[in-house]
Amino acid sequence: MIEPQAYAITHLVVGEKLRTSRARIVPIDLVDAASAKGVELRCTKAQLDALGEAEETGVRTGPRARRRPATSACWR
């Protein structure tokens, strides 16, 4: 999720590989490390489960779409 005024990432939508539970909306300050292999969080599984569930609501085209493809999923 991006804060539009500052164009800064504020949250990530994080799901488990096996998809045994729904994806969660995670504040960016809980991210410990990120790579092509995945994201490491600074929280327990119980803390992650307590975060809000993510629900995909659609696809939005960003203001920079003319320069490059800028579509993204919308979450709440």
Phi and psi restraints in degrees (range 20) as a CNS / XPLOR table:
assign (resid 1 and name C) (resid 2 and name N)
       (resid 2 and name CA) (resid 2 and name C) 1.0 -121.5 20.0 2
assign (resid 2 and name N) (resid 2 and name CA)
       (resid 2 and name C) (resid 3 and name N) 1.0 135.2 20.0 2
assign (resid 2 and name C) (resid 3 and name N)
       (resid 3 and name CA) (resid 3 and name C) 1.0 -80.8 20.0 2
assign (resid 3 and name N) (resid 3 and name CA)
       (resid 3 and name C) (resid 4 and name N) 1.0 114.6 20.0 2
assign (resid 3 and name C) (resid 4 and name N)
       (resid 4 and name CA) (resid 4 and name C) 1.0 -66.3 20.0 2
assign (resid 4 and name N) (resid 4 and name CA)
       (resid 4 and name C) (resid 5 and name N) 1.0 -32.8 20.0 2
assign (resid 4 and name C) (resid 5 and name N)
       (resid 5 and name CA) (resid 5 and name C) 1.0 -66.8 20.0 2
assign (resid 5 and name N) (resid 5 and name CA)
       (resid 5 and name C) (resid 6 and name N) 1.0 -45.9 20.0 2
assign (resid 5 and name C) (resid 6 and name N)
       (resid 6 and name CA) (resid 6 and name C) 1.0 -92.6 20.0 2
assign (resid 6 and name N) (resid 6 and name CA)
       (resid 6 and name C) (resid 7 and name N) 1.0 -9.7 20.0 2
assign (resid 6 and name C) (resid 7 and name N)
       (resid 7 and name CA) (resid 7 and name C) 1.0 52.3 20.0 2
assign (resid 7 and name N) (resid 7 and name CA)
       (resid 7 and name C) (resid 8 and name N) 1.0 47.8 20.0 2
assign (resid 7 and name C) (resid 8 and name N)
       (resid 8 and name CA) (resid 8 and name C) 1.0 -118.0 20.0 2
assign (resid 8 and name N) (resid 8 and name CA)
       (resid 8 and name C) (resid 9 and name N) 1.0 142.2 20.0 2
assign (resid 8 and name C) (resid 9 and name N)
       (resid 9 and name CA) (resid 9 and name C) 1.0 -72.7 20.0 2
assign (resid 9 and name N) (resid 9 and name CA)
       (resid 9 and name C) (resid 10 and name N) 1.0 128.0 20.0 2
assign (resid 9 and name C) (resid 10 and name N)
       (resid 10 and name CA) (resid 10 and name C) 1.0 -111.2 20.0 2
assign (resid 10 and name N) (resid 10 and name CA)
       (resid 10 and name C) (resid 11 and name N) 1.0 -30.7 20.0 2
assign (resid 10 and name C) (resid 11 and name N)
       (resid 11 and name CA) (resid 11 and name C) 1.0 -145.7 20.0 2
assign (resid 11 and name N) (resid 11 and name CA)
       (resid 11 and name C) (resid 12 and name N) 1.0 156.0 20.0 2
assign (resid 11 and name C) (resid 12 and name N)
       (resid 12 and name CA) (resid 12 and name C) 1.0 -118.9 20.0 2
assign (resid 12 and name N) (resid 12 and name CA)
       (resid 12 and name C) (resid 13 and name N) 1.0 150.9 20.0 2
assign (resid 12 and name C) (resid 13 and name N)
       (resid 13 and name CA) (resid 13 and name C) 1.0 -97.5 20.0 2
assign (resid 13 and name N) (resid 13 and name CA)
       (resid 13 and name C) (resid 14 and name N) 1.0 116.7 20.0 2
assign (resid 13 and name C) (resid 14 and name N)
       (resid 14 and name CA) (resid 14 and name C) 1.0 -120.0 20.0 2
assign (resid 14 and name N) (resid 14 and name CA)
       (resid 14 and name C) (resid 15 and name N) 1.0 130.2 20.0 2
assign (resid 14 and name C) (resid 15 and name N)
       (resid 15 and name CA) (resid 15 and name C) 1.0 -130.0 20.0 2
assign (resid 15 and name N) (resid 15 and name CA)
       (resid 15 and name C) (resid 16 and name N) 1.0 160.6 20.0 2
assign (resid 15 and name C) (resid 16 and name N)
       (resid 16 and name CA) (resid 16 and name C) 1.0 -83.8 20.0 2
assign (resid 16 and name N) (resid 16 and name CA)
       (resid 16 and name C) (resid 17 and name N) 1.0 153.0 20.0 2
assign (resid 16 and name C) (resid 17 and name N)
       (resid 17 and name CA) (resid 17 and name C) 1.0 -57.0 20.0 2
assign (resid 17 and name N) (resid 17 and name CA)
       (resid 17 and name C) (resid 18 and name N) 1.0 -43.8 20.0 2
assign (resid 17 and name C) (resid 18 and name N)
       (resid 18 and name CA) (resid 18 and name C) 1.0 -83.3 20.0 2
assign (resid 18 and name N) (resid 18 and name CA)
       (resid 18 and name C) (resid 19 and name N) 1.0 -5.6 20.0 2
assign (resid 18 and name C) (resid 19 and name N)
       (resid 19 and name CA) (resid 19 and name C) 1.0 52.7 20.0 2
assign (resid 19 and name N) (resid 19 and name CA)
       (resid 19 and name C) (resid 20 and name N) 1.0 42.6 20.0 2
assign (resid 19 and name C) (resid 20 and name N)
       (resid 20 and name CA) (resid 20 and name C) 1.0 -79.6 20.0 2
assign (resid 20 and name N) (resid 20 and name CA)
       (resid 20 and name C) (resid 21 and name N) 1.0 -14.3 20.0 2
assign (resid 20 and name C) (resid 21 and name N)
       (resid 21 and name CA) (resid 21 and name C) 1.0 -138.8 20.0 2
assign (resid 21 and name N) (resid 21 and name CA)
       (resid 21 and name C) (resid 22 and name N) 1.0 170.4 20.0 2
assign (resid 21 and name C) (resid 22 and name N)
       (resid 22 and name CA) (resid 22 and name C) 1.0 -73.8 20.0 2
assign (resid 22 and name N) (resid 22 and name CA)
       (resid 22 and name C) (resid 23 and name N) 1.0 157.3 20.0 2
assign (resid 22 and name C) (resid 23 and name N)
       (resid 23 and name CA) (resid 23 and name C) 1.0 -66.5 20.0 2
assign (resid 23 and name N) (resid 23 and name CA)
       (resid 23 and name C) (resid 24 and name N) 1.0 153.5 20.0 2
assign (resid 23 and name C) (resid 24 and name N)
       (resid 24 and name CA) (resid 24 and name C) 1.0 -118.9 20.0 2
assign (resid 24 and name N) (resid 24 and name CA)
       (resid 24 and name C) (resid 25 and name N) 1.0 151.6 20.0 2
assign (resid 24 and name C) (resid 25 and name N)
       (resid 25 and name CA) (resid 25 and name C) 1.0 -92.5 20.0 2
assign (resid 25 and name N) (resid 25 and name CA)
       (resid 25 and name C) (resid 26 and name N) 1.0 113.2 20.0 2
assign (resid 25 and name C) (resid 26 and name N)
       (resid 26 and name CA) (resid 26 and name C) 1.0 -112.0 20.0 2
assign (resid 26 and name N) (resid 26 and name CA)
       (resid 26 and name C) (resid 27 and name N) 1.0 125.4 20.0 2
assign (resid 26 and name C) (resid 27 and name N)
       (resid 27 and name CA) (resid 27 and name C) 1.0 -59.8 20.0 2
assign (resid 27 and name N) (resid 27 and name CA)
       (resid 27 and name C) (resid 28 and name N) 1.0 141.6 20.0 2
assign (resid 27 and name C) (resid 28 and name N)
       (resid 28 and name CA) (resid 28 and name C) 1.0 -60.0 20.0 2
assign (resid 28 and name N) (resid 28 and name CA)
       (resid 28 and name C) (resid 29 and name N) 1.0 -28.8 20.0 2
assign (resid 28 and name C) (resid 29 and name N)
       (resid 29 and name CA) (resid 29 and name C) 1.0 -71.7 20.0 2
assign (resid 29 and name N) (resid 29 and name CA)
       (resid 29 and name C) (resid 30 and name N) 1.0 -6.6 20.0 2
assign (resid 29 and name C) (resid 30 and name N)
       (resid 30 and name CA) (resid 30 and name C) 1.0 -89.6 20.0 2
assign (resid 30 and name N) (resid 30 and name CA)
       (resid 30 and name C) (resid 31 and name N) 1.0 -6.0 20.0 2
assign (resid 30 and name C) (resid 31 and name N)
       (resid 31 and name CA) (resid 31 and name C) 1.0 -79.2 20.0 2
assign (resid 31 and name N) (resid 31 and name CA)
       (resid 31 and name C) (resid 32 and name N) 1.0 122.9 20.0 2
assign (resid 31 and name C) (resid 32 and name N)
       (resid 32 and name CA) (resid 32 and name C) 1.0 -91.7 20.0 2
assign (resid 32 and name N) (resid 32 and name CA)
       (resid 32 and name C) (resid 33 and name N) 1.0 -41.4 20.0 2
assign (resid 32 and name C) (resid 33 and name N)
       (resid 33 and name CA) (resid 33 and name C) 1.0 -157.1 20.0 2
assign (resid 33 and name N) (resid 33 and name CA)
       (resid 33 and name C) (resid 34 and name N) 1.0 153.9 20.0 2
assign (resid 33 and name C) (resid 34 and name N)
       (resid 34 and name CA) (resid 34 and name C) 1.0 -143.5 20.0 2
assign (resid 34 and name N) (resid 34 and name CA)
       (resid 34 and name C) (resid 35 and name N) 1.0 142.0 20.0 2
assign (resid 34 and name C) (resid 35 and name N)
       (resid 35 and name CA) (resid 35 and name C) 1.0 -151.3 20.0 2
assign (resid 35 and name N) (resid 35 and name CA)
       (resid 35 and name C) (resid 36 and name N) 1.0 -177.3 20.0 2
assign (resid 35 and name C) (resid 36 and name N)
       (resid 36 and name CA) (resid 36 and name C) 1.0 -63.6 20.0 2
assign (resid 36 and name N) (resid 36 and name CA)
       (resid 36 and name C) (resid 37 and name N) 1.0 -21.5 20.0 2
assign (resid 36 and name C) (resid 37 and name N)
       (resid 37 and name CA) (resid 37 and name C) 1.0 -82.5 20.0 2
assign (resid 37 and name N) (resid 37 and name CA)
       (resid 37 and name C) (resid 38 and name N) 1.0 -21.4 20.0 2
assign (resid 37 and name C) (resid 38 and name N)
       (resid 38 and name CA) (resid 38 and name C) 1.0 153.6 20.0 2
assign (resid 38 and name N) (resid 38 and name CA)
       (resid 38 and name C) (resid 39 and name N) 1.0 -166.9 20.0 2
assign (resid 38 and name C) (resid 39 and name N)
       (resid 39 and name CA) (resid 39 and name C) 1.0 -122.7 20.0 2
assign (resid 39 and name N) (resid 39 and name CA)
       (resid 39 and name C) (resid 40 and name N) 1.0 134.5 20.0 2
assign (resid 39 and name C) (resid 40 and name N)
       (resid 40 and name CA) (resid 40 and name C) 1.0 -104.3 20.0 2
assign (resid 40 and name N) (resid 40 and name CA)
       (resid 40 and name C) (resid 41 and name N) 1.0 132.3 20.0 2
assign (resid 40 and name C) (resid 41 and name N)
       (resid 41 and name CA) (resid 41 and name C) 1.0 -109.8 20.0 2
assign (resid 41 and name N) (resid 41 and name CA)
       (resid 41 and name C) (resid 42 and name N) 1.0 154.4 20.0 2
assign (resid 41 and name C) (resid 42 and name N)
       (resid 42 and name CA) (resid 42 and name C) 1.0 -98.0 20.0 2
assign (resid 42 and name N) (resid 42 and name CA)
       (resid 42 and name C) (resid 43 and name N) 1.0 64.3 20.0 2
assign (resid 42 and name C) (resid 43 and name N)
       (resid 43 and name CA) (resid 43 and name C) 1.0 -160.9 20.0 2
assign (resid 43 and name N) (resid 43 and name CA)
       (resid 43 and name C) (resid 44 and name N) 1.0 162.9 20.0 2
assign (resid 43 and name C) (resid 44 and name N)
       (resid 44 and name CA) (resid 44 and name C) 1.0 -83.6 20.0 2
assign (resid 44 and name N) (resid 44 and name CA)
       (resid 44 and name C) (resid 45 and name N) 1.0 167.3 20.0 2
assign (resid 44 and name C) (resid 45 and name N)
       (resid 45 and name CA) (resid 45 and name C) 1.0 -60.0 20.0 2
assign (resid 45 and name N) (resid 45 and name CA)
       (resid 45 and name C) (resid 46 and name N) 1.0 -39.4 20.0 2
assign (resid 45 and name C) (resid 46 and name N)
       (resid 46 and name CA) (resid 46 and name C) 1.0 -64.3 20.0 2
assign (resid 46 and name N) (resid 46 and name CA)
       (resid 46 and name C) (resid 47 and name N) 1.0 -40.9 20.0 2
assign (resid 46 and name C) (resid 47 and name N)
       (resid 47 and name CA) (resid 47 and name C) 1.0 -66.2 20.0 2
assign (resid 47 and name N) (resid 47 and name CA)
       (resid 47 and name C) (resid 48 and name N) 1.0 -39.1 20.0 2
assign (resid 47 and name C) (resid 48 and name N)
       (resid 48 and name CA) (resid 48 and name C) 1.0 -63.2 20.0 2
assign (resid 48 and name N) (resid 48 and name CA)
       (resid 48 and name C) (resid 49 and name N) 1.0 -44.9 20.0 2
assign (resid 48 and name C) (resid 49 and name N)
       (resid 49 and name CA) (resid 49 and name C) 1.0 -62.9 20.0 2
assign (resid 49 and name N) (resid 49 and name CA)
       (resid 49 and name C) (resid 50 and name N) 1.0 -25.5 20.0 2
assign (resid 49 and name C) (resid 50 and name N)
       (resid 50 and name CA) (resid 50 and name C) 1.0 -79.0 20.0 2
assign (resid 50 and name N) (resid 50 and name CA)
       (resid 50 and name C) (resid 51 and name N) 1.0 -14.2 20.0 2
assign (resid 50 and name C) (resid 51 and name N)
       (resid 51 and name CA) (resid 51 and name C) 1.0 -73.9 20.0 2
assign (resid 51 and name N) (resid 51 and name CA)
       (resid 51 and name C) (resid 52 and name N) 1.0 160.4 20.0 2
assign (resid 51 and name C) (resid 52 and name N)
       (resid 52 and name CA) (resid 52 and name C) 1.0 -63.6 20.0 2
assign (resid 52 and name N) (resid 52 and name CA)
       (resid 52 and name C) (resid 53 and name N) 1.0 142.6 20.0 2
assign (resid 52 and name C) (resid 53 and name N)
       (resid 53 and name CA) (resid 53 and name C) 1.0 -76.0 20.0 2
assign (resid 53 and name N) (resid 53 and name CA)
       (resid 53 and name C) (resid 54 and name N) 1.0 143.1 20.0 2
assign (resid 53 and name C) (resid 54 and name N)
       (resid 54 and name CA) (resid 54 and name C) 1.0 -89.6 20.0 2
assign (resid 54 and name N) (resid 54 and name CA)
       (resid 54 and name C) (resid 55 and name N) 1.0 139.7 20.0 2
assign (resid 54 and name C) (resid 55 and name N)
       (resid 55 and name CA) (resid 55 and name C) 1.0 -129.8 20.0 2
assign (resid 55 and name N) (resid 55 and name CA)
       (resid 55 and name C) (resid 56 and name N) 1.0 119.3 20.0 2
assign (resid 55 and name C) (resid 56 and name N)
       (resid 56 and name CA) (resid 56 and name C) 1.0 -72.5 20.0 2
assign (resid 56 and name N) (resid 56 and name CA)
       (resid 56 and name C) (resid 57 and name N) 1.0 127.5 20.0 2
assign (resid 56 and name C) (resid 57 and name N)
       (resid 57 and name CA) (resid 57 and name C) 1.0 -113.1 20.0 2
assign (resid 57 and name N) (resid 57 and name CA)
       (resid 57 and name C) (resid 58 and name N) 1.0 -8.4 20.0 2
assign (resid 57 and name C) (resid 58 and name N)
       (resid 58 and name CA) (resid 58 and name C) 1.0 159.4 20.0 2
assign (resid 58 and name N) (resid 58 and name CA)
       (resid 58 and name C) (resid 59 and name N) 1.0 -168.6 20.0 2
assign (resid 58 and name C) (resid 59 and name N)
       (resid 59 and name CA) (resid 59 and name C) 1.0 -125.7 20.0 2
assign (resid 59 and name N) (resid 59 and name CA)
       (resid 59 and name C) (resid 60 and name N) 1.0 137.3 20.0 2
assign (resid 59 and name C) (resid 60 and name N)
       (resid 60 and name CA) (resid 60 and name C) 1.0 -123.7 20.0 2
assign (resid 60 and name N) (resid 60 and name CA)
       (resid 60 and name C) (resid 61 and name N) 1.0 144.1 20.0 2
assign (resid 60 and name C) (resid 61 and name N)
       (resid 61 and name CA) (resid 61 and name C) 1.0 -100.7 20.0 2
assign (resid 61 and name N) (resid 61 and name CA)
       (resid 61 and name C) (resid 62 and name N) 1.0 127.7 20.0 2
assign (resid 61 and name C) (resid 62 and name N)
       (resid 62 and name CA) (resid 62 and name C) 1.0 -78.5 20.0 2
assign (resid 62 and name N) (resid 62 and name CA)
       (resid 62 and name C) (resid 63 and name N) 1.0 168.8 20.0 2
assign (resid 62 and name C) (resid 63 and name N)
       (resid 63 and name CA) (resid 63 and name C) 1.0 -67.8 20.0 2
assign (resid 63 and name N) (resid 63 and name CA)
       (resid 63 and name C) (resid 64 and name N) 1.0 -17.1 20.0 2
assign (resid 63 and name C) (resid 64 and name N)
       (resid 64 and name CA) (resid 64 and name C) 1.0 -96.0 20.0 2
assign (resid 64 and name N) (resid 64 and name CA)
       (resid 64 and name C) (resid 65 and name N) 1.0 16.1 20.0 2
assign (resid 64 and name C) (resid 65 and name N)
       (resid 65 and name CA) (resid 65 and name C) 1.0 -63.1 20.0 2
assign (resid 65 and name N) (resid 65 and name CA)
       (resid 65 and name C) (resid 66 and name N) 1.0 -25.1 20.0 2
assign (resid 65 and name C) (resid 66 and name N)
       (resid 66 and name CA) (resid 66 and name C) 1.0 -69.6 20.0 2
assign (resid 66 and name N) (resid 66 and name CA)
       (resid 66 and name C) (resid 67 and name N) 1.0 -30.7 20.0 2
assign (resid 66 and name C) (resid 67 and name N)
       (resid 67 and name CA) (resid 67 and name C) 1.0 -85.3 20.0 2
assign (resid 67 and name N) (resid 67 and name CA)
       (resid 67 and name C) (resid 68 and name N) 1.0 -31.4 20.0 2
assign (resid 67 and name C) (resid 68 and name N)
       (resid 68 and name CA) (resid 68 and name C) 1.0 -161.4 20.0 2
assign (resid 68 and name N) (resid 68 and name CA)
       (resid 68 and name C) (resid 69 and name N) 1.0 158.3 20.0 2
assign (resid 68 and name C) (resid 69 and name N)
       (resid 69 and name CA) (resid 69 and name C) 1.0 -57.8 20.0 2
assign (resid 69 and name N) (resid 69 and name CA)
       (resid 69 and name C) (resid 70 and name N) 1.0 128.5 20.0 2
assign (resid 69 and name C) (resid 70 and name N)
       (resid 70 and name CA) (resid 70 and name C) 1.0 -138.9 20.0 2
assign (resid 70 and name N) (resid 70 and name CA)
       (resid 70 and name C) (resid 71 and name N) 1.0 54.0 20.0 2
assign (resid 70 and name C) (resid 71 and name N)
       (resid 71 and name CA) (resid 71 and name C) 1.0 -99.1 20.0 2
assign (resid 71 and name N) (resid 71 and name CA)
       (resid 71 and name C) (resid 72 and name N) 1.0 150.0 20.0 2
assign (resid 71 and name C) (resid 72 and name N)
       (resid 72 and name CA) (resid 72 and name C) 1.0 -152.1 20.0 2
assign (resid 72 and name N) (resid 72 and name CA)
       (resid 72 and name C) (resid 73 and name N) 1.0 158.2 20.0 2
assign (resid 72 and name C) (resid 73 and name N)
       (resid 73 and name CA) (resid 73 and name C) 1.0 -76.0 20.0 2
assign (resid 73 and name N) (resid 73 and name CA)
       (resid 73 and name C) (resid 74 and name N) 1.0 148.8 20.0 2
assign (resid 73 and name C) (resid 74 and name N)
       (resid 74 and name CA) (resid 74 and name C) 1.0 -102.0 20.0 2
assign (resid 74 and name N) (resid 74 and name CA)
       (resid 74 and name C) (resid 75 and name N) 1.0 136.0 20.0 2
assign (resid 74 and name C) (resid 75 and name N)
       (resid 75 and name CA) (resid 75 and name C) 1.0 -128.3 20.0 2
assign (resid 75 and name N) (resid 75 and name CA)
       (resid 75 and name C) (resid 76 and name N) 1.0 155.3 20.0 2
